[in-house]
């Protein structure tokens, strides 16, 4: 089942396993980000996967930015993240994300994120600390965003 969650324990569980950030860092993000929501996939009442949708503007147009997309190890390779991405694409028009690693470029492109966007063309209405979170974690030599443009 896909739903919006504010359950900090579920968010911390999933985020920490995927990215290794401290509880304090995660709670800081959740408590200080605005204009965003955590979309989660639950199975039998347990969080399996999640992503944050952050309001932004891309080339002057309203959009959503995907951040902290992750799946618990025991649920990987079951298509759960694809379900979350498909759900997000159904509900929102333009969506962007920054692939954190090289292999993720192909992963997201196969799921419809086929337009390249320069990072400077994405604008957030977040405080500086939260905006820094949104850009960190990328290991690409020249980071960029991939964008899905819906109908």
Secondary structure, DSSP 4 states (H G I P E B T S, - for coil): -EEEE--HHHHHHHHHHHH---HHHHHHHHHH--SEEEEEEEETTEEEEEEEEEEEEETTEEEEEEEEEEE-GGGTTSSHHHHHHHHHHHH-SEEEE--SSHHHHHHHHTTT--EEE-GGGEE--S-HHHHHHHHTT---TT--EEEEE--
